[in-house]
């Protein structure tokens, strides 16, 4: 029992020291001891082990205070690589990510309409290809998946677009690759990326990811909130318009049925040709172009979608009192008009004092949010640095 306790203490101290070095970017042994409250002997022993493991290195010399100048320690960014997947897109996205969240290699694999067991085989092949691309030790595999995900057991309970139900992806990959595997809903991964690598200086945020579907990720007190069943943030299937279009889930007026990329395009296609300035858009890219060309029909559709999203935002901030809301996904190119509509509807739908404290903005991290979130999840579980 005492041996287990000592081992647990050593592991805790090792993670504490590694996180201190990771956050500082460059720090001396003496400063580590001062910041952590650990003895210099303990710090010296653990630092030597981390150097031997190749995770950190002596990367510089600091100014002398009269004696021997301090030697700075830093985490070596490419000491380990992380295999990250985003299964919410077509093509499927795979990447190798280093310890600082930098993508060093990328592979895409087109579904071309394939689903079920064929799509599952593509995922397994994608992971195998990524592992072959790096000579570095792999820290783990992180996966962002669409649909309902049992994060605790690593099972994709239901992913409609992939025709998956009760897929034990964690156990399948761990058996094939002998690596730790963690997975979560892609919107949850996106929220974790925003918290870990984004510009928000906060421990609490909501990220709404809108593309083929709509979902939200919630970070509270620096921790991803999964909910009791692991499906917190499933706002895409919350009704925002009782008289709206029927959703794939069978209900009417779900947020996903009225404000997703597919929903907006479907609405655009139903509008007569003569109401468009430069022709009816047949693709999402063409629709975004019409918006930026100030086509009033396109802009009205953006306003309507923004108002629906604003209702969802009002509910989220009213319940959680979170002040930072981030919009991400394929809807981002619609631009400032969307944010304006979201904010105006939020102000109409929640207490003024709450609305005034809330900021709504687009993510600054681009389209790789789920991949970066997957890397953050592995860094958290395997090294404890995030």
LUMVEX-817205 format. One line per 2 residues: number of its first residue (from 0); their letters; for each residue x, y negated, z negated of N, C-alpha, C. Coordinates in steps of 0.1 Angstrom, whole numbers, plus 5000, padded with zeros to 4 digits. Each point is the difference from the previous one (the first is absolute). Example, Ala and Ser with C-alpha at 12.3 -4.5 7.8 and 13.67 -1.06 7.14 Angstrom:
2
0> as> 5132:5057:4922:4991:4988:5000:5009:4988:5000  4996:4989:5007:5009:4989:5000:4992:4989:4992 $
END
This chain:
386
0> xx> 5008:5012:5000:4992:4988:5000:5009:4987:5000  5010:5001:4992:5009:4988:4999:5008:4998:5013 $
2> xx> 5003:5012:5006:5007:4999:5013:4991:4993:5011  4988:5004:5000:4990:4994:5010:4999:4985:4997 $
4> xx> 4999:4996:4987:4999:4986:4997:5012:4992:5004  5012:5006:4998:5012:4993:5004:5001:4998:5016 $
6> xx> 4995:5011:5007:5000:4999:5014:4990:4990:5005  4989:4999:4993:4990:4990:5004:5005:4986:4998 $
8> xx> 5007:4998:4988:5006:4987:4997:5010:4996:5011  5009:5010:5004:5010:4997:5010:4994:4996:5013 $
10> xx> 4989:5007:5004:4993:4997:5012:4994:4986:5000  4994:4997:4989:4994:4987:4998:5011:4989:5001 $
12> xx> 5011:5002:4993:5011:4990:5001:5006:4999:5014  5001:5011:5007:5005:5000:5013:4991:4992:5010 $
14> xx> 4987:5002:4998:4990:4992:5009:5001:4986:4996  5001:4997:4987:5000:4986:4996:5012:4993:5006 $
16> xx> 5012:5006:4999:5012:4994:5006:4999:4998:5015  4995:5011:5006:4999:4999:5015:4990:4989:5004 $
18> xx> 4989:4999:4993:4991:4989:5003:5006:4986:4998  5007:4999:4989:5007:4987:4997:5009:4996:5011 $
20> xx> 5008:5010:5005:5009:4997:5011:4993:4997:5013  4989:5007:5002:4992:4999:5012:4994:4986:5001 $
22> xx> 4994:4995:4989:4994:4987:4999:5010:4989:5001  5011:5002:4993:5010:4989:5000:5007:4998:5013 $
24> xx> 5002:5011:5008:5007:4999:5012:5015:5000:4999  5006:4997:4988:5014:5000:4997:5002:4996:4986 $
26> xx> 5005:5009:4992:5001:4997:4985:5011:5008:4994  5006:4995:4990:5011:5006:4993:4996:5010:4990 $
28> xx> 5008:5009:4995:4997:5009:4990:4996:4993:4987  5008:4990:4997:4997:4992:4987:4986:4994:5001 $
30> xx> 4996:4995:5011:4987:4993:5002:4989:5011:4999  5003:5012:5005:4990:5011:5000:4997:5003:4985 $
32> xx> 5011:5001:4992:4998:5003:4986:4993:4989:4993  5002:4988:5003:4994:4989:4994:4985:5000:5004 $
34> xx> 4997:5002:5013:4986:4999:5004:4991:5012:4995  5007:5012:4999:4992:5012:4997:5000:5003:4985 $
36> xx> 5010:4994:4992:5001:5003:4986:5007:5013:4997  5005:5007:5011:5008:5012:4998:5014:4997:4997 $
38> xx> 5007:5010:4993:5014:4998:4997:5009:5000:5013  5011:4994:4999:5009:4999:5011:5005:5014:5004 $
40> xx> 5002:5009:4990:5004:5014:5002:4989:5007:5008  4988:4998:4997:4989:5007:5007:4999:4995:5014 $
42> xx> 5001:4987:5002:5000:4994:5013:5011:5005:5009  5012:5000:4994:5012:5005:5007:4998:5014:5005 $
44> xx> 4995:5009:4991:4998:5014:5004:4990:5002:5011  4988:4993:4999:4990:5002:5010:5004:4993:5013 $
46> xx> 5007:4989:4999:5005:4993:5013:5009:5010:5007  5009:5006:4993:5009:5010:5006:4993:5011:5007 $
48> xx> 4989:5005:4994:4992:5010:5006:4993:4995:5013  4995:4988:4999:4992:4994:5012:5010:4998:5011 $
50> xx> 5012:4996:4997:5010:4998:5011:5004:5014:5006  5001:5010:4991:5003:5013:5005:4989:5006:5009 $
52> xx> 4988:4996:4997:4988:5004:5008:4999:4993:5013  5008:4989:5001:5000:4992:5012:4988:4990:5001 $
54> xx> 4993:4998:4989:4989:4990:5000:5005:4986:4999  5010:4998:4992:5005:4986:4998:5015:5000:5003 $
56> xx> 5005:4987:5001:5014:4999:5003:5005:4987:4994  5013:4999:4998:5007:4987:4996:5001:4992:5013 $
58> xx> 4993:4988:5000:4999:4993:5013:5005:4986:4999  5006:4996:4989:5005:4986:4999:5007:4997:4987 $
60> xx> 5006:4989:4999:5007:4995:4988:4994:4987:4996  4996:4998:4988:4994:4987:4995:5011:4991:4994 $
62> xx> 4996:4988:4997:5010:4990:4995:5004:5004:4986  5013:4998:4997:5006:5003:4987:4996:4989:4990 $
64> xx> 4997:5005:4987:4997:4991:4989:5012:4999:4991  5012:5003:5005:5012:4999:4993:5007:5013:4999 $
66> xx> 4993:5011:5002:5006:5014:4999:4999:5006:5014  4999:5013:5000:4999:5008:5012:4987:4997:5007 $
68> xx> 5000:4996:5013:4988:4997:5007:4990:5012:5001  4987:4997:4998:4990:5011:5001:4999:5006:5014 $
70> xx> 4998:5013:5000:4997:5007:5013:4985:5002:5001  4995:4995:5012:4985:5001:5002:4997:5013:5006 $
72> xx> 4988:5005:4995:4995:5013:5005:4987:4997:5008  4998:5007:5011:4988:4998:5008:4995:5014:5004 $
74> xx> 4987:5001:5002:4994:5012:5007:5004:5000:5015  5005:5011:5004:5004:5002:5014:4987:5003:5009 $
76> xx> 4997:4990:5008:4987:5000:5006:4997:5013:5008  5010:5005:5007:4999:5012:5008:5005:5013:4993 $
78> xx> 5001:5000:4987:5004:5012:4993:4990:5011:5002  4988:4997:5001:4989:5009:5003:4991:4995:5010 $
80> xx> 4993:5008:5007:4989:4996:5010:4987:5007:4995  4989:4993:5004:4987:5005:4997:4992:5002:5013 $
82> xx> 4994:5012:5001:4991:5003:5011:4986:4994:4997  4995:4991:5009:4988:4993:4998:4991:5002:5012 $
84> xx> 4987:5003:4997:4990:5002:5011:4988:4991:4998  4995:4995:5011:4987:4993:5000:4991:5008:5010 $
86> xx> 4990:5007:4994:4991:5008:5008:4987:4993:5004  4999:4987:4997:4988:4993:5003:5000:4994:5014 $
88> xx> 5011:5002:5007:5001:4994:5014:5002:5011:5010  4997:4996:5012:5003:5008:5012:5007:4992:5010 $
90> xx> 5013:5003:5002:5008:5011:4996:5002:5001:4985  5002:5012:4994:5005:5002:4987:5013:4993:4998 $
92> xx> 5002:4994:4989:5013:4992:4997:5008:5007:4990  5013:5002:5004:5010:5006:4990:5012:4991:5000 $
94> xx> 5006:5000:4988:5013:4992:4999:5009:5005:4989  5012:4997:5002:5010:5002:4989:5002:4986:4994 $
96> xx> 4999:4999:4987:5001:4988:4993:5011:5001:4989  5008:4989:4999:5011:5001:4990:4995:4995:4986 $
98> xx> 5009:4999:4991:4996:4997:4986:4995:4986:4998  5002:4992:5010:4995:4986:4999:4988:4997:5008 $
100> xx> 4994:5011:5005:4988:4998:5008:5002:4996:5015  5012:5002:5005:5004:4997:5014:4998:5012:5008 $
102> xx> 4993:4999:5011:4998:5011:5009:5012:5002:5009  5006:5011:4999:5013:5003:5008:4998:5009:5012 $
104> xx> 4989:5007:5000:4996:5008:5012:4985:5001:5001  4995:5001:5012:4986:5001:5002:4996:5010:5011 $
106> xx> 4990:5008:4997:4995:5009:5010:4985:4999:5001  4994:4999:5012:4986:5000:5001:4995:5013:5007 $
108> xx> 4989:5005:4997:4995:5012:5006:4985:4998:5004  4997:5000:5012:4986:4997:5005:4991:5012:4997 $
110> xx> 4988:4997:4996:4990:5010:4998:4994:5005:5013  4997:4990:5008:4994:5003:5013:4987:5007:4999 $
112> xx> 4992:4996:4990:4987:5007:4997:5001:5013:4992  5012:5004:4997:5001:5012:4992:4997:4998:4986 $
114> xx> 4994:5010:4993:4997:5000:4986:5000:5013:4994  4995:5002:4988:5000:5013:4993:5014:5006:4998 $
116> xx> 5001:5013:5002:5013:5007:4998:5011:4995:5009  4996:4996:5012:5010:4995:5010:5006:4987:4995 $
118> xx> 4992:4991:4995:5005:4988:4994:5009:5003:4988  4996:5009:4992:5008:5004:4988:5014:5005:5004 $
120> xx> 5000:5008:5011:5013:5005:5005:5009:4988:5005  4993:4990:5006:5008:4988:5004:5006:4993:4988 $
122> xx> 4993:5000:4989:5005:4993:4988:5012:5008:4995  4999:5013:4999:5011:5008:4995:5013:4999:5009 $
124> xx> 4997:4999:5013:5011:4998:5010:5006:4986:4999  4992:4990:4997:5005:4987:4998:5010:4999:4988 $
126> xx> 4996:5006:4989:5009:5000:4989:5013:5007:5003  4999:5012:5007:5012:5007:5003:5009:4992:5009 $
128> xx> 4995:4993:5010:5008:4992:5008:5007:4988:4993  4992:4994:4991:5006:4989:4992:5012:5005:4991 $
130> xx> 4998:5012:4994:5010:5005:4992:5013:5003:5008  4998:5004:5012:5012:5003:5009:5007:4987:5004 $
132> xx> 4994:4989:4998:5005:4987:5005:5010:4994:4990  5001:5005:4987:5008:4994:4990:5010:5010:4994 $
134> xx> 5013:4995:4999:5010:5008:4993:5000:4998:4985  4992:4990:4996:4999:4997:4985:4991:5009:4993 $
136> xx> 5002:5002:4987:4990:5008:4992:4987:4993:5000  4989:5008:5001:4987:4995:5001:4994:5000:4986 $
138> xx> 4995:4988:4995:4995:4999:4987:4986:5006:4998  4992:5000:5011:4986:5006:4999:4993:4996:5012 $
140> xx> 4987:5004:5001:4991:4997:5011:4988:4993:4994  4997:4988:5006:4988:4992:4996:4991:4999:5012 $
142> xx> 4987:5002:4997:4990:5000:5011:4988:4992:4997  4996:4991:5009:4988:4992:4999:4990:5007:5010 $
144> xx> 4989:5004:4995:4990:5007:5008:4986:4992:5000  4993:5001:5011:4986:4994:5000:4991:5010:4992 $
146> xx> 4989:4995:4996:4990:5008:4994:5001:5002:4985  4994:5010:4995:5000:5003:4985:5012:5009:4997 $
148> xx> 5008:4995:4990:5012:5008:4997:5000:5003:4985  5003:5012:4997:5002:5004:4986:5015:4999:4997 $
150> xx> 5004:4988:4994:5014:4997:4999:5007:5009:4990  4992:5005:4990:5006:5008:4989:5005:5013:5005 $
152> xx> 4992:5006:5009:5003:5014:5005:5005:4999:5015  5001:4988:5006:5005:4999:5013:4992:5006:5011 $
154> xx> 4987:4999:4998:4990:5006:5010:4992:4989:5007  5000:5000:5013:4992:4991:5008:4986:5006:5000 $
156> xx> 4991:4994:4992:4986:5006:4999:4992:4999:5012  5001:4988:5007:4992:4998:5012:5006:4988:5008 $
158> xx> 5004:5003:5012:5005:4990:5010:4992:5002:5013  4990:4992:5002:4991:5002:5011:5007:4999:5013 $
160> xx> 5008:4990:5002:5007:4998:5013:5009:5011:5004  5005:5008:4990:5009:5011:5003:4993:5013:4999 $
162> xx> 4987:5000:4997:4992:5012:4998:5007:5009:4989  5004:4994:4989:5006:5007:4989:4991:5001:4988 $
164> xx> 5000:5011:4994:4993:5002:4987:5008:5009:4991  5003:4996:4988:5007:5008:4990:5013:5005:5005 $
166> xx> 5008:4991:5006:5013:5004:5005:5011:4998:4989  5006:5011:4995:5010:4999:4989:5014:4996:5006 $
168> xx> 5000:4987:5005:5012:4996:5007:5013:5000:4991  4998:4996:4988:5012:5000:4990:5006:5014:4999 $
170> xx> 4992:5010:4997:5006:5013:4999:5006:5006:5013  4993:4997:5011:5005:5004:5013:5014:4995:5003 $
172> xx> 5002:4987:4998:5012:4993:5003:5011:5004:4989  4996:5001:4988:5010:5004:4990:5006:5014:5002 $
174> xx> 4991:5008:5005:5004:5014:5003:5010:5000:5012  4997:4992:5010:5008:5000:5012:5013:4992:4999 $
176> xx> 5000:4989:4992:5011:4991:4999:5008:5000:4987  4994:5006:4990:5006:5001:4987:5004:4986:4995 $
178> xx> 4991:4991:5001:5001:4986:4996:4987:4996:4992  5001:4991:4991:4988:4995:4993:4992:4992:5010 $
180> xx> 4987:5002:5000:4990:4993:5009:4990:4993:4992  4997:4988:5004:4990:4992:4993:4991:4994:5011 $
182> xx> 4987:5000:4999:4991:4994:5009:4989:4992:4994  4995:4990:5007:4989:4992:4995:4993:4995:5012 $
184> xx> 4988:4994:4998:4993:4993:5010:5008:4989:5006  4999:4998:5013:5009:4990:5007:4998:4986:4995 $
186> xx> 4988:4996:4996:4997:4987:4995:5007:4998:4986  5000:5011:4992:5007:5000:4987:5015:4998:5003 $
188> xx> 5006:5007:5010:5014:4998:5003:5003:4986:5004  4991:4994:5008:5002:4987:5005:5000:4990:4988 $
190> xx> 4991:5002:4990:5000:4991:4988:5013:5002:4992  5005:5012:4999:5012:5002:4993:5012:4994:5007 $
192> xx> 5000:5000:5013:5011:4993:5008:4999:4985:4998  4988:4994:5000:4998:4986:4997:5006:4996:4987 $
194> xx> 4996:5008:4990:5005:4998:4986:5015:5001:4999  5006:5010:5006:5014:5003:4999:5009:4991:5008 $
196> xx> 4996:4997:5013:5009:4993:5009:4994:4987:5005  4988:4997:4996:4993:4988:5006:5005:4987:4992 $
198> xx> 4993:4989:5004:5004:4987:4995:4992:4996:4988  4991:5009:4995:4991:4996:4989:5008:5002:4987 $
200> xx> 5001:4990:4992:5006:5001:4986:4989:5003:4990  4995:5012:5001:4989:5004:4991:5000:5014:4997 $
202> xx> 4994:5004:4989:4998:5015:4997:4986:5005:5004  4992:4991:5005:4986:5004:5003:4996:4995:5014 $
204> xx> 4996:5008:5009:4995:4996:5013:4991:5011:5006  4992:4995:5010:4992:5009:5008:5004:4998:5014 $
206> xx> 5002:5011:5007:5003:4999:5015:4989:5007:5007  4995:4993:5010:4989:5005:5009:5006:5003:5013 $
208> xx> 5000:5013:5004:5006:5004:5013:4989:5003:5010  5000:4993:5011:4989:5002:5010:5006:5003:5013 $
210> xx> 4996:5011:5005:5004:5005:5014:4988:5008:5005  5003:5013:5003:4990:5009:5004:4989:5002:4989 $
212> xx> 5005:4999:4988:4992:5001:4988:5003:4988:4991  4993:4999:4988:5003:4990:4991:5002:5006:4986 $
214> xx> 5010:4996:4993:5002:5005:4987:5008:4990:4992  5001:5002:4987:5007:4991:4991:5009:5007:4991 $
216> xx> 5011:4994:4996:5009:5005:4990:5001:4990:4989  5000:5005:4988:4999:4992:4988:5012:5002:4991 $
218> xx> 5008:4989:4997:5011:5001:4990:4996:4992:4988  5000:5007:4988:4997:4994:4988:5012:5002:4990 $
220> xx> 5005:4989:4995:5011:5000:4990:5012:5008:5006  5002:4998:5013:5012:5006:5007:4998:5014:5003 $
222> xx> 4988:5006:4998:4998:5014:5003:4988:5001:5010  5002:5010:5010:4990:5002:5010:4988:5007:4992 $
224> xx> 4988:4994:5003:4988:5006:4993:4993:5009:5010  5000:5013:4996:4994:5010:5008:4985:5003:4997 $
226> xx> 4996:4997:4988:4986:5003:4996:5000:5015:4995  4989:5003:4994:4998:5014:4994:5002:5011:5010 $
228> xx> 4994:4998:5012:5001:5011:5010:5011:4997:5010  5008:4989:4999:5011:4997:5009:4995:4991:5012 $
230> xx> 4988:4996:5000:4994:4993:5012:4996:4986:4997  5006:4993:4990:4997:4986:4998:5003:4992:5013 $
232> xx> 4992:4990:5002:5002:4991:5012:4994:5005:5013  4991:5010:4999:4993:5004:5012:4988:4990:5003 $
234> xx> 5004:4988:5003:4990:4990:5003:4995:5000:5014  5006:5008:5008:4995:5001:5014:4986:5006:5001 $
236> xx> 4996:5008:4990:4987:5006:5000:4991:4994:4989  5002:4987:4997:4991:4993:4991:4992:4991:5009 $
238> xx> 4987:5000:4998:4991:4992:5009:5001:4985:4997  5002:4993:5011:5001:4985:5000:4989:4994:5008 $
240> xx> 4993:5008:5008:4988:4995:5008:4990:5012:5001  4989:4999:4992:4991:5011:5000:4993:5003:5013 $
242> xx> 5000:4989:5009:4994:5001:5013:5011:5002:5011  5012:5003:4996:5011:5002:5009:5000:5013:5008 $
244> xx> 5010:5002:5008:5002:5012:5008:5002:5012:4992  4996:5012:5005:5002:5012:4993:5015:5004:5000 $
246> xx> 5004:5004:4989:5014:5004:4998:5002:5015:5003  5013:5004:5002:5003:5014:5002:4996:5009:4988 $
248> xx> 4999:4993:4988:4997:5008:4988:4985:5002:4999  4992:4994:5008:4985:5002:5000:4993:4988:4995 $
250> xx> 5006:4992:4992:4993:4988:4994:5000:4989:5010  4993:4989:4997:4999:4988:5008:5007:4988:4994 $
252> xx> 5007:4992:5009:5006:4988:4995:5012:5001:4992  5007:5011:5000:5013:5002:4993:5010:4989:5006 $
254> xx> 5009:4996:4991:5010:4991:5005:5007:5005:5012  5004:5013:5000:5007:5005:5011:4991:5000:5013 $
256> xx> 4987:5001:4999:4991:5000:5011:4998:4986:5006  5004:4990:4993:4997:4986:5005:5013:4991:5001 $
258> xx> 5011:5005:4994:5012:4991:5000:5013:5007:5003  4999:5013:5004:5013:5007:5005:5003:4995:5014 $
260> xx> 5012:5004:5005:5003:4997:5014:4990:5006:5009  4997:5013:4998:4990:5006:5009:4986:4993:5000 $
262> xx> 4996:4996:4988:4987:4993:4999:5000:4987:5007  5011:4992:4998:5000:4987:5007:5000:5002:5015 $
264> xx> 5008:5010:5005:5000:5002:5015:4987:5005:5005  4993:5008:4992:4987:5005:5004:4990:4988:5001 $
266> xx> 5001:4991:4990:4991:4988:5001:5004:4992:5012  5013:4999:5003:5004:4992:5012:4994:5006:5013 $
268> xx> 5000:5013:5001:4995:5006:5012:4985:4999:5002  4993:4997:4989:4985:4999:5001:4996:4986:5004 $
270> xx> 5010:4990:5001:4997:4987:5004:5001:4998:5015  4990:4994:5006:5000:4998:5015:5013:4994:5005 $
272> xx> 5004:5004:5012:5013:4995:5006:5000:4984:5001  4988:4994:5003:5000:4986:5003:5003:4992:4987 $
274> xx> 5000:5006:4989:5002:4992:4987:5015:5000:4997  5008:5006:5008:5015:5000:4998:5007:4990:5010 $
276> xx> 5009:4992:4994:5007:4991:5009:5009:5006:5010  5007:5011:4996:5010:5006:5009:4998:5014:5002 $
278> xx> 4987:5004:5000:4997:5014:5002:4999:5008:4987  4991:5010:5000:4998:5008:4988:5013:5008:4997 $
280> xx> 5005:4999:4987:5012:5008:4997:4997:5015:4999  5009:5008:5006:4998:5014:5000:5009:5008:4990 $
282> xx> 5009:4992:4994:5009:5006:4990:5002:4990:4988  5006:5006:4990:5002:4991:4988:5010:4989:5003 $
284> xx> 5010:5003:5008:5010:4990:5004:4993:4989:5008  4991:5004:5009:4993:4990:5008:4991:4991:4991 $
286> xx> 4994:5006:4990:4991:4993:4991:5008:4990:4992  5012:5004:4995:5008:4991:4993:5005:4988:5008 $
288> xx> 5002:5003:5013:5004:4989:5009:4989:4990:5002  4988:5005:5001:4988:4992:5002:4998:4991:4988 $
290> xx> 5003:5005:4988:4999:4992:4987:5010:4989:5001  5012:5003:5004:5011:4989:5000:4998:4991:5012 $
292> xx> 4992:5003:5009:4996:4991:5011:4988:4992:4997  4996:5001:4987:4988:4992:4995:4987:5003:5007 $
294> xx> 4998:5013:5004:4988:5004:5005:4989:5000:4989  4990:4992:5001:4990:4998:4989:4993:5013:4997 $
296> xx> 4998:5009:5009:4993:5013:4998:5009:5009:4991  5013:5000:5004:5009:5008:4992:5002:4994:4986 $
298> xx> 5001:4987:4999:5001:4994:4987:4988:5002:4991  4989:5001:5006:4988:5002:4991:5000:5015:4995 $
300> xx> 5005:5009:5008:5001:5014:4995:5010:5001:4989  5011:4992:5001:5010:5000:4989:4994:4994:4987 $
302> xx> 4992:4989:5002:4994:4994:4988:4991:5010:4993  4992:5007:5008:4990:5010:4994:5007:5011:4993 $
304> xx> 5011:5005:5006:5008:5011:4994:5006:4994:4987  5005:4988:5001:5007:4994:4988:4990:4998:4989 $
306> xx> 4987:4997:5003:4990:4998:4990:4997:5014:4993  4999:5010:5008:4998:5014:4994:5012:5003:4990 $
308> xx> 5012:4998:5005:5011:5003:4991:5000:4991:4988  4995:4988:5002:5000:4991:4988:4990:5004:4990 $
310> xx> 4989:5007:5003:4991:5006:4991:5007:5011:4991  5008:5008:5007:5008:5011:4993:5010:4993:4991 $
312> xx> 5007:4990:5005:5010:4993:4992:4994:4994:4987  4988:4994:5002:4993:4994:4988:4997:5011:4990 $
314> xx> 4995:5012:5004:4997:5010:4991:5013:5005:4993  5011:5001:5007:5013:5005:4994:5005:4990:4990 $
316> xx> 5000:4987:5003:5006:4990:4991:4990:4998:4988  4987:5001:5003:4991:4999:4989:5001:5011:4990 $
318> xx> 5002:5012:5004:5002:5011:4991:5014:5000:4994  5010:4998:5007:5014:5002:4996:5007:4987:4995 $
320> xx> 4994:4989:5004:5006:4987:4997:5015:4999:5005  5002:5006:5011:5014:5000:5006:5001:4987:5009 $
322> xx> 5011:4993:4999:5001:4987:5007:5007:5001:5013  5006:5011:5004:5007:5001:5012:4994:5011:5009 $
324> xx> 4995:4996:5011:4993:5009:5010:5008:4999:5013  5004:5012:5005:5009:5000:5012:4992:5008:5011 $
326> xx> 5000:4994:5012:4993:5006:5012:5011:5006:5009  4998:5013:5004:5010:5007:5008:4993:5008:5010 $
328> xx> 5008:5006:5009:4995:5009:5010:4999:4993:5014  4993:5007:5009:4999:4996:5014:4992:4987:5001 $
330> xx> 4993:4996:4989:4991:4988:5001:5009:4987:4998  5012:5001:4996:5008:4988:4997:5002:4991:5012 $
332> xx> 5002:5005:5012:5001:4991:5011:4988:4990:5003  4989:5003:4993:4989:4991:5002:5003:4986:4994 $
334> xx> 5009:4999:4991:5005:4987:4996:4992:4993:4990  5003:4986:4999:4995:4992:4989:4985:4999:4999 $
336> xx> 4993:5002:5012:4985:4999:4999:4994:5011:4992  5007:5012:5000:4995:5011:4992:5001:4997:4985 $
338> xx> 5012:4995:4996:5002:4996:4986:4991:4990:4995  4997:4990:5009:4991:4989:4996:4986:5005:4998 $
340> xx> 4995:5009:5008:4987:5006:4999:4999:5009:4987  5011:5007:4997:5000:5009:4988:4999:4991:4988 $
342> xx> 5008:4989:4999:5000:4991:4989:4987:4993:4998  4994:4995:5010:4988:4993:4999:4989:5009:4995 $
344> xx> 4999:5013:5005:4990:5009:4995:5003:5004:4986  5012:5002:4996:5004:5003:4986:4995:4989:4991 $
346> xx> 5002:4987:5004:4996:4989:4991:4985:5000:4999  4993:5004:5010:4985:5000:4999:4994:5012:4992 $
348> xx> 5009:5010:4997:4995:5013:4995:5005:5003:4986  5008:4991:4994:5005:5003:4987:5001:4987:4992 $
350> xx> 5002:5001:4987:5000:4988:4992:5011:4990:5005  4997:4987:5001:5010:4991:5005:5013:5000:4993 $
352> xx> 5000:5002:4987:5012:5000:4992:5009:5012:5004  4994:5011:5003:5007:5012:5004:5006:4998:5014 $
354> xx> 4991:4995:5009:5005:4998:5014:5011:4990:5001  5000:4989:4992:5010:4990:5001:5014:5005:4995 $
356> xx> 5000:5011:4993:5012:5006:4995:5006:5010:5009  4993:5003:5011:5003:5012:5008:5006:4995:5013 $
358> xx> 5011:5006:5004:5007:4997:5013:4998:5012:5009  4996:4997:5013:4999:5010:5010:5010:4997:5011 $
360> xx> 5008:5010:5004:5010:4997:5010:5003:5013:5008  5006:4999:5011:5005:5011:5008:5013:5006:4994 $
362> xx> 5003:5012:5001:5012:5006:4996:5012:4994:5008  5011:4999:4994:5012:4996:5007:5009:5011:5004 $
364> xx> 4996:5013:4998:5009:5011:5002:4998:5007:5014  4990:4995:5008:4999:5006:5013:4992:5013:5000 $
366> xx> 5002:5008:5010:4991:5012:5002:5005:5012:4993  5011:5000:4993:5006:5012:4994:4997:5001:4985 $
368> xx> 4989:4995:4996:4997:5000:4986:4998:5014:4994  4994:5008:5007:4998:5014:4994:5013:5007:4999 $
370> xx> 5009:4999:5010:5013:5006:5000:5008:4994:4988  5000:4987:4998:5007:4994:4989:4994:5004:4987 $
372> xx> 4987:5001:4999:4994:5005:4988:5004:5014:4996  5001:5008:5010:5004:5014:4998:5014:5001:4994 $
374> xx> 5009:4991:5005:5013:5000:4995:5000:4995:4986  4992:4990:4997:4999:4995:4986:4995:5011:4990 $
376> xx> 4991:5008:5005:4994:5011:4992:5011:5010:4996  5009:5003:5010:5011:5009:4997:5010:4994:4991 $
378> xx> 5003:4987:5002:5010:4993:4991:4995:5000:4986  4987:4998:4998:4994:5000:4987:5001:5013:4993 $
380> xx> 4996:5011:5007:4999:5013:4994:5014:5006:4998  5009:4999:5010:5012:5007:5000:5012:4992:4993 $
382> xx> 5000:4987:5001:5010:4992:4993:4996:4991:4990  4987:4996:5000:4995:4991:4990:5004:4986:5002 $
384> xx> 5004:4996:5012:5006:4986:5002:4989:4990:5004  4988:5005:5003:4989:4991:5004:4988:5004:4991 $
END
